[in-house]
């Protein structure tokens, strides 16, 4: 066997081993459930059920508070953006 034929045989055997080793059947991802799936599902349920509605409620409460204070308090009005652009330019207070 010549050196070229031996090298070609080694290369083809190496490629066959690499293809067989990296086949999807031997991969953990080919199974139905991954080890971290349950943890991610619990986190997703917590975000959807408790955290997202709380964050939305706090954001809306903050906006309502700024809106209510915007008419009476000059700095809150500046922060909420309810004052006109001309009045904002003439005032020296900022948030």
C-alpha positions in Angstrom: 0.0 0.0 0.0 1.4 3.3 -1.0 1.6 6.3 1.4 -1.2 8.1 -0.5 -3.6 5.2 -0.2 -2.8 4.7 3.5 -3.4 8.4 4.1 -6.7 8.3 2.2 -7.8 5.3 4.2 -6.9 7.0 7.5 -8.7 10.1 6.5 -11.9 8.2 5.5 -11.9 6.2 8.7 -11.4 9.4 10.7 -14.3 11.1 8.9 -16.5 8.0 9.4 -15.8 8.1 13.2 -16.4 11.8 13.4 -19.8 11.5 11.6 -20.9 8.6 13.8 -19.8 10.3 17.0 -21.6 13.5 16.1 -24.8 11.9 14.9 -28.0 13.3 16.4 -29.0 9.9 17.8 -26.2 10.0 20.4 -26.8 13.6 21.3 -28.7 14.6 24.5 -30.8 17.1 22.6 -32.5 14.3 20.6 -34.4 13.1 23.6 -37.8 14.5 24.4 -36.9 16.4 27.6 -33.7 18.1 28.5 -32.5 18.3 32.1 -33.2 22.0 32.5 -36.6 22.0 30.9 -38.5 21.7 34.2 -36.6 24.6 35.7 -37.3 26.8 32.7 -41.0 25.9 32.7 -41.2 26.9 36.4 -39.5 30.2 35.8 -41.7 30.9 32.8 -44.8 30.2 34.9 -43.6 32.4 37.7 -43.0 35.3 35.3 -46.4 34.9 33.6 -48.4 34.4 36.7 -46.9 36.7 39.4 -44.0 38.9 38.2 -45.4 40.4 34.9 -48.7 41.6 36.3 -47.0 43.1 39.3 -44.5 44.9 37.1 -47.3 46.2 34.9 -49.3 47.3 37.9 -46.3 49.2 39.4 -45.6 50.9 36.1 -49.2 52.0 35.6 -49.3 53.2 39.2 -46.2 55.2 38.7 -47.5 56.8 35.5 -50.8 57.6 37.2 -49.0 59.2 40.1 -46.8 61.3 37.9 -49.9 62.3 35.9 -51.8 63.3 39.0 -48.8 65.2 40.4 -48.0 66.7 37.0 -50.6 69.4 37.3 -49.7 70.5 40.8 -46.0 69.9 41.2 -43.6 71.6 38.8 -40.8 69.0 39.0 -43.2 66.1 38.6 -44.7 67.8 35.6 -41.3 68.1 34.1 -40.5 64.5 34.7 -43.8 63.3 33.3 -43.4 65.3 30.1 -46.8 66.9 30.5 -45.6 70.5 30.3 -45.3 72.1 26.9 -41.9 72.3 25.2 -41.8 76.1 25.4 -42.5 76.1 29.2 -39.9 73.4 29.7 -37.2 75.4 27.9 -37.9 78.5 30.0 -37.7 76.6 33.3 -34.4 75.8 34.9 -35.5 72.8 36.9 -34.7 69.3 35.6 -35.2 65.7 36.7 
